[in-house]
């Protein structure tokens, strides 16, 4: 599947976007079907206790599944390949986040209402829940929808990481060899195939729970860096041209920093250790190569 997504991304943004539109539509339709059918099979007794692991358990769960809902921000990496991004991109962020949040919450309420939380399968929760109430056919449809949903997530993540990698290479932070694009399709084919192969290897050898937590801590700390950077740039370079302007400065970025750090504290200590190793590797790459080759540094 990783190699399939890499192949699709290498076909150009228009073709890749058509594929993503179709599979997202199918995924949303399956989620709506789950909610519409499942709501009639909810047993209110399953909601008691509503938070069996307490507030701390809920926050640990939020920190663990964070990767499932952060993909909306990856849209920003495709801004250069979008039409009228200054106008449409902020709306796309807000709309997609709102829709995803509503569907996510409703689906979870349906799942925990159909089946007691202690009996929910950790590998096929919705399919098993519907099978437990005699709806095996719907369970099979949900299972297919889950596979399609994985494709959309992989597409979003791989699009984001390849565009960030390409931008860093173009700006001199990484070797320019990675910034080579296809002569006609204008996509970074080299980094796309590297990411596709590496993702396939990680998916095959690394347990999903560990991969998810490592992804979460990296993204959450990236959010911290971005929020801090917004504040620093606003005060150090107030005259810098801005097509997107953060409202409520500096309160909104500070809230982002606080909530991101707070969620990180609920991740397992082993995740911190793994991240520290990768962070050190990143620093070595930056000070060993990126700092000396950065085009921004040269222009300054």
Secondary structure, DSSP 8 states (H G I E B T S, - for coil): -HHHHHHHHTT-HHHHHHHHHHHHHHHHHHHHHHHHHHGGG--GGGGSSTTTTHHHHHHHHHHHSGGGT-GGGGGGGGGGGSTTHHHHHHHHHHHHHHHHHHHHHHHHHHHHHHS-GGG--SSSHHHHHHHHTT-HHHHHHHHHHHHHHHHHHHHHHHHHHHHHHHHHHHTTSS-GGGG---TTT-S-HHHHHHHHHHHHHHHHHS-HHHHHHHHHHHHHHHHHHHHHHHHHHHHH-TTS--SS--SSTTHHHHHHHHHHHHHHTTS-HHHHHHHHHHHHHHHHHIIIIIHHH-HHHHH-
